[in-house]
Amino acid sequence: DWTMGAYRAEAIAKIRAQVGDAKVICGLSGGVDSSVAAVLLHEAIGDQLTCVFVDHGLLREGEAAEVTGMFRDHYNIPLVHAEEQDRFLDALEGVSDPEEKRKTIGRLFIDVFQEHAGRIEGAEFLAQGTLYPDVIESVSFAGGPSVTIKSHHNVGGLPEKMGLALVEPLRELFKDEVRALGRELGLPDWFIGRHPFPGPGLAIRCPGEITRDKLEILRRADAVYIDQIRRHGLYDEIWQAFAALLPVRTVGVMGDGRTYDYACALRAVTSVDGMTADVYPFSHDFLTETATRIINEVRGINRVTYDITSKPPGTIEWE
Ligand code: XMP
């Protein structure tokens, strides 16, 4: 009789056997996988675990506070909050090509992570929230032909670079099992049910060059949009939803005045695994109400569009 309770106990025993009394570093992204891995590890080895959360300045509104609040304050897990926003945003200045943006962020992420993790004395292990599908994917694609549509942001190669051994306590699980394990470990539903968020963060939802001002506008618009979705009880029906800030300004009218502000696009899709996706069929009323709220509540946006492209031919993210 296989239950999550049994898996939890078995996973904890395995972690203890592998790690002994050595120290472990875990990179926290705020996503479900690394979060569940961190809580499981903490239960297994307590303060031998230190989490490193890299804040690249491309997070959503309130996200850094949610992650530090959850792990450091609620779970009491030793957590390094690497506040490196300026380094990332300075490096991205003048960069508008999508692949160049991704590579800049990926490269810097590894440097920054390595720097902060390197200050944790005596660490011998690096923990990762690798899932079973990640394991199969890397096997079945090995050596085969591959087309890179977008270079994915990950920390592959880091363990060897840092001379650390890997701990991967979720390697046998599928996504829905990780969520079940997270619930079993007491992570709140709102946290476990969060939509996926890409490693390069808001950078790939702000086509073209990124500026601090644009990011601030995007954060506000995204927060209003997600609030609308939650208020209408639609969050759990949608696989992923977000706003993208378009690199065009358009003319509008507000009161007696003319405005010249950015346009934004709303995206919402249903999907099973992110490989293909369908547009979520919002009601017309929901869309117009949301557009009105965004334009009234977010300074800098005067036009809202809804992205009705499925995947393929579109991708879920804009870059
Ligand atoms: P696309 O845009 O390729 O996205 O249709 C499919 C899913 O992957 C997420 N995504 C990423 N996740 N690092 C990640 O961890 C990345 O570099 C990355 N790029 C896209 C995207 O949010 C969607 O869920």
Boltz pocket constraint, residues with backbone or C-beta under 6 A from the ligand:
constraints:
  - pocket:
      binder: B
      contacts: [[A, 150], [A, 151], [A, 152], [A, 153], [A, 154], [A, 196], [A, 197], [A, 198], [A, 199], [A, 200], [A, 240], [A, 273], [A, 274], [A, 275], [A, 311], [A, 314], [A, 315], [A, 316], [A, 317], [A, 318], [A, 319]]
      max_distance: 6.0
